[in-house]
Amino acid sequence: MKENTMGKKIRALRLQKGMTQAALAGETVTRNMLSQIENGSAQPSVATIQAIAEKLDVPTEFFFSECEDIDVFRKIGAIDKIRRAFADGDYGRCIYRLEHLGVSDEETEYLWAEAYFALGVSHYREGKLRTAQEELAKSFGHAQKTHYVSEGLLCAIRRYETAIRFIRDKESVSAQDIPQDLRGCMADIDYVKALSGVSDVIADGENGLYARHLAIRWRMRDGQSDPQARMEELNALLTDAEGQQCAVLRYYALGDMEALAKETGDFRRAYECASARLEISEKMNT
């Protein structure tokens, strides 16, 4: 280790935390001894270093390493596990480890942004719109701190946030509100654009759940065939959607089923649909 590297590390961390020598010194070391350690005229015992490290909230091993930057030191010991959690799609674990790492640089901010985005989309599909909105906002905040994030991620965040406003707050949505997709197919957003009347294009395949619901809606709108046939189609759709992460679709499909049930005089089914929609609506505020 370079001469007096330990003392320089202690002094740098102390000043970084805005601590005086008197504040850092305690029962284990006097202020005078601490001053000597910092200027290199005294060598501390292991017990002294442990006490200082605890008060500075850093690993004791840092003072015995060749690394002179505490953020770099912390990252060396944790980044592989964080990268592995991210690669495995365990975004909650990735965020947990990033929080405990406490390091902000280009790579960690990128991982924060992508992990929060993935969680936000997952919670959106579960119908937990408030949670999704908060996670997307965090994703955007971290994305602003790194050059690694592409414009595609920023665009995707804005699209989901606009969709959530439309669903939760019943805000009108125009074509200008939803940026062009730079991130590939996102049927979630295409579906909301179609619901809001901005577009009638849906990109999850002819037999995808979103496309099927929109096709039923268009037949309802055009007055094609009888309401009973549309109800059977919606019932099949809801059955196929059960257990899948598409709460938003279920919310709107149940609304259509409720309207058709009222039209045909099936008020029991209308009540059941209204109750199921209310349950999803309450979840949207979590």
Secondary structure as a PSIPRED ss2 file (coil, helix, strand):
# PSIPRED VFORMAT (PSIPRED V4.0)

   1 M C   1.000  0.000  0.000
   2 K C   1.000  0.000  0.000
   3 E C   1.000  0.000  0.000
   4 N C   1.000  0.000  0.000
   5 T H   0.000  1.000  0.000
   6 M H   0.000  1.000  0.000
   7 G H   0.000  1.000  0.000
   8 K H   0.000  1.000  0.000
   9 K H   0.000  1.000  0.000
  10 I H   0.000  1.000  0.000
  11 R H   0.000  1.000  0.000
  12 A H   0.000  1.000  0.000
  13 L H   0.000  1.000  0.000
  14 R H   0.000  1.000  0.000
  15 L H   0.000  1.000  0.000
  16 Q H   0.000  1.000  0.000
  17 K C   1.000  0.000  0.000
  18 G C   1.000  0.000  0.000
  19 M C   1.000  0.000  0.000
  20 T C   1.000  0.000  0.000
  21 Q H   0.000  1.000  0.000
  22 A H   0.000  1.000  0.000
  23 A H   0.000  1.000  0.000
  24 L H   0.000  1.000  0.000
  25 A C   1.000  0.000  0.000
  26 G C   1.000  0.000  0.000
  27 E C   1.000  0.000  0.000
  28 T C   1.000  0.000  0.000
  29 V C   1.000  0.000  0.000
  30 T C   1.000  0.000  0.000
  31 R H   0.000  1.000  0.000
  32 N H   0.000  1.000  0.000
  33 M H   0.000  1.000  0.000
  34 L H   0.000  1.000  0.000
  35 S H   0.000  1.000  0.000
  36 Q H   0.000  1.000  0.000
  37 I H   0.000  1.000  0.000
  38 E H   0.000  1.000  0.000
  39 N H   0.000  1.000  0.000
  40 G C   1.000  0.000  0.000
  41 S C   1.000  0.000  0.000
  42 A C   1.000  0.000  0.000
  43 Q C   1.000  0.000  0.000
  44 P C   1.000  0.000  0.000
  45 S C   1.000  0.000  0.000
  46 V H   0.000  1.000  0.000
  47 A H   0.000  1.000  0.000
  48 T H   0.000  1.000  0.000
  49 I H   0.000  1.000  0.000
  50 Q H   0.000  1.000  0.000
  51 A H   0.000  1.000  0.000
  52 I H   0.000  1.000  0.000
  53 A H   0.000  1.000  0.000
  54 E H   0.000  1.000  0.000
  55 K H   0.000  1.000  0.000
  56 L H   0.000  1.000  0.000
  57 D C   1.000  0.000  0.000
  58 V C   1.000  0.000  0.000
  59 P C   1.000  0.000  0.000
  60 T H   0.000  1.000  0.000
  61 E H   0.000  1.000  0.000
  62 F H   0.000  1.000  0.000
  63 F H   0.000  1.000  0.000
  64 F H   0.000  1.000  0.000
  65 S C   1.000  0.000  0.000
  66 E C   1.000  0.000  0.000
  67 C C   1.000  0.000  0.000
  68 E C   1.000  0.000  0.000
  69 D C   1.000  0.000  0.000
  70 I H   0.000  1.000  0.000
  71 D H   0.000  1.000  0.000
  72 V H   0.000  1.000  0.000
  73 F H   0.000  1.000  0.000
  74 R H   0.000  1.000  0.000
  75 K H   0.000  1.000  0.000
  76 I H   0.000  1.000  0.000
  77 G H   0.000  1.000  0.000
  78 A H   0.000  1.000  0.000
  79 I H   0.000  1.000  0.000
  80 D H   0.000  1.000  0.000
  81 K H   0.000  1.000  0.000
  82 I H   0.000  1.000  0.000
  83 R H   0.000  1.000  0.000
  84 R H   0.000  1.000  0.000
  85 A H   0.000  1.000  0.000
  86 F H   0.000  1.000  0.000
  87 A H   0.000  1.000  0.000
  88 D C   1.000  0.000  0.000
  89 G C   1.000  0.000  0.000
  90 D C   1.000  0.000  0.000
  91 Y H   0.000  1.000  0.000
  92 G H   0.000  1.000  0.000
  93 R H   0.000  1.000  0.000
  94 C H   0.000  1.000  0.000
  95 I H   0.000  1.000  0.000
  96 Y H   0.000  1.000  0.000
  97 R H   0.000  1.000  0.000
  98 L H   0.000  1.000  0.000
  99 E H   0.000  1.000  0.000
 100 H H   0.000  1.000  0.000
 101 L H   0.000  1.000  0.000
 102 G C   1.000  0.000  0.000
 103 V C   1.000  0.000  0.000
 104 S C   1.000  0.000  0.000
 105 D C   1.000  0.000  0.000
 106 E H   0.000  1.000  0.000
 107 E H   0.000  1.000  0.000
 108 T H   0.000  1.000  0.000
 109 E H   0.000  1.000  0.000
 110 Y H   0.000  1.000  0.000
 111 L H   0.000  1.000  0.000
 112 W H   0.000  1.000  0.000
 113 A H   0.000  1.000  0.000
 114 E H   0.000  1.000  0.000
 115 A H   0.000  1.000  0.000
 116 Y H   0.000  1.000  0.000
 117 F H   0.000  1.000  0.000
 118 A H   0.000  1.000  0.000
 119 L H   0.000  1.000  0.000
 120 G H   0.000  1.000  0.000
 121 V H   0.000  1.000  0.000
 122 S H   0.000  1.000  0.000
 123 H H   0.000  1.000  0.000
 124 Y H   0.000  1.000  0.000
 125 R H   0.000  1.000  0.000
 126 E H   0.000  1.000  0.000
 127 G C   1.000  0.000  0.000
 128 K C   1.000  0.000  0.000
 129 L H   0.000  1.000  0.000
 130 R H   0.000  1.000  0.000
 131 T H   0.000  1.000  0.000
 132 A H   0.000  1.000  0.000
 133 Q H   0.000  1.000  0.000
 134 E H   0.000  1.000  0.000
 135 E H   0.000  1.000  0.000
 136 L H   0.000  1.000  0.000
 137 A H   0.000  1.000  0.000
 138 K H   0.000  1.000  0.000
 139 S H   0.000  1.000  0.000
 140 F H   0.000  1.000  0.000
 141 G H   0.000  1.000  0.000
 142 H H   0.000  1.000  0.000
 143 A H   0.000  1.000  0.000
 144 Q C   1.000  0.000  0.000
 145 K C   1.000  0.000  0.000
 146 T C   1.000  0.000  0.000
 147 H C   1.000  0.000  0.000
 148 Y C   1.000  0.000  0.000
 149 V C   1.000  0.000  0.000
 150 S C   1.000  0.000  0.000
 151 E H   0.000  1.000  0.000
 152 G H   0.000  1.000  0.000
 153 L H   0.000  1.000  0.000
 154 L H   0.000  1.000  0.000
 155 C H   0.000  1.000  0.000
 156 A H   0.000  1.000  0.000
 157 I H   0.000  1.000  0.000
 158 R H   0.000  1.000  0.000
 159 R H   0.000  1.000  0.000
 160 Y H   0.000  1.000  0.000
 161 E H   0.000  1.000  0.000
 162 T H   0.000  1.000  0.000
 163 A H   0.000  1.000  0.000
 164 I H   0.000  1.000  0.000
 165 R H   0.000  1.000  0.000
 166 F H   0.000  1.000  0.000
 167 I H   0.000  1.000  0.000
 168 R H   0.000  1.000  0.000
 169 D H   0.000  1.000  0.000
 170 K C   1.000  0.000  0.000
 171 E C   1.000  0.000  0.000
 172 S C   1.000  0.000  0.000
 173 V C   1.000  0.000  0.000
 174 S C   1.000  0.000  0.000
 175 A C   1.000  0.000  0.000
 176 Q C   1.000  0.000  0.000
 177 D C   1.000  0.000  0.000
 178 I C   1.000  0.000  0.000
 179 P C   1.000  0.000  0.000
 180 Q C   1.000  0.000  0.000
 181 D C   1.000  0.000  0.000
 182 L C   1.000  0.000  0.000
 183 R C   1.000  0.000  0.000
 184 G C   1.000  0.000  0.000
 185 C C   1.000  0.000  0.000
 186 M C   1.000  0.000  0.000
 187 A H   0.000  1.000  0.000
 188 D H   0.000  1.000  0.000
 189 I H   0.000  1.000  0.000
 190 D H   0.000  1.000  0.000
 191 Y H   0.000  1.000  0.000
 192 V H   0.000  1.000  0.000
 193 K H   0.000  1.000  0.000
 194 A H   0.000  1.000  0.000
 195 L H   0.000  1.000  0.000
 196 S C   1.000  0.000  0.000
 197 G C   1.000  0.000  0.000
 198 V C   1.000  0.000  0.000
 199 S C   1.000  0.000  0.000
 200 D C   1.000  0.000  0.000
 201 V C   1.000  0.000  0.000
 202 I C   1.000  0.000  0.000
 203 A C   1.000  0.000  0.000
 204 D C   1.000  0.000  0.000
 205 G C   1.000  0.000  0.000
 206 E C   1.000  0.000  0.000
 207 N C   1.000  0.000  0.000
 208 G C   1.000  0.000  0.000
 209 L H   0.000  1.000  0.000
 210 Y H   0.000  1.000  0.000
 211 A H   0.000  1.000  0.000
 212 R H   0.000  1.000  0.000
 213 H H   0.000  1.000  0.000
 214 L H   0.000  1.000  0.000
 215 A H   0.000  1.000  0.000
 216 I H   0.000  1.000  0.000
 217 R H   0.000  1.000  0.000
 218 W H   0.000  1.000  0.000
 219 R H   0.000  1.000  0.000
 220 M H   0.000  1.000  0.000
 221 R H   0.000  1.000  0.000
 222 D C   1.000  0.000  0.000
 223 G C   1.000  0.000  0.000
 224 Q C   1.000  0.000  0.000
 225 S C   1.000  0.000  0.000
 226 D C   1.000  0.000  0.000
 227 P H   0.000  1.000  0.000
 228 Q H   0.000  1.000  0.000
 229 A H   0.000  1.000  0.000
 230 R H   0.000  1.000  0.000
 231 M H   0.000  1.000  0.000
 232 E H   0.000  1.000  0.000
 233 E H   0.000  1.000  0.000
 234 L H   0.000  1.000  0.000
 235 N H   0.000  1.000  0.000
 236 A H   0.000  1.000  0.000
 237 L H   0.000  1.000  0.000
 238 L H   0.000  1.000  0.000
 239 T H   0.000  1.000  0.000
 240 D H   0.000  1.000  0.000
 241 A H   0.000  1.000  0.000
 242 E C   1.000  0.000  0.000
 243 G C   1.000  0.000  0.000
 244 Q C   1.000  0.000  0.000
 245 Q C   1.000  0.000  0.000
 246 C C   1.000  0.000  0.000
 247 A H   0.000  1.000  0.000
 248 V H   0.000  1.000  0.000
 249 L H   0.000  1.000  0.000
 250 R H   0.000  1.000  0.000
 251 Y H   0.000  1.000  0.000
 252 Y H   0.000  1.000  0.000
 253 A H   0.000  1.000  0.000
 254 L H   0.000  1.000  0.000
 255 G H   0.000  1.000  0.000
 256 D H   0.000  1.000  0.000
 257 M H   0.000  1.000  0.000
 258 E H   0.000  1.000  0.000
 259 A H   0.000  1.000  0.000
 260 L H   0.000  1.000  0.000
 261 A H   0.000  1.000  0.000
 262 K H   0.000  1.000  0.000
 263 E H   0.000  1.000  0.000
 264 T C   1.000  0.000  0.000
 265 G C   1.000  0.000  0.000
 266 D C   1.000  0.000  0.000
 267 F H   0.000  1.000  0.000
 268 R H   0.000  1.000  0.000
 269 R H   0.000  1.000  0.000
 270 A H   0.000  1.000  0.000
 271 Y H   0.000  1.000  0.000
 272 E H   0.000  1.000  0.000
 273 C H   0.000  1.000  0.000
 274 A H   0.000  1.000  0.000
 275 S H   0.000  1.000  0.000
 276 A H   0.000  1.000  0.000
 277 R H   0.000  1.000  0.000
 278 L H   0.000  1.000  0.000
 279 E H   0.000  1.000  0.000
 280 I H   0.000  1.000  0.000
 281 S H   0.000  1.000  0.000
 282 E H   0.000  1.000  0.000
 283 K H   0.000  1.000  0.000
 284 M C   1.000  0.000  0.000
 285 N C   1.000  0.000  0.000
 286 T C   1.000  0.000  0.000
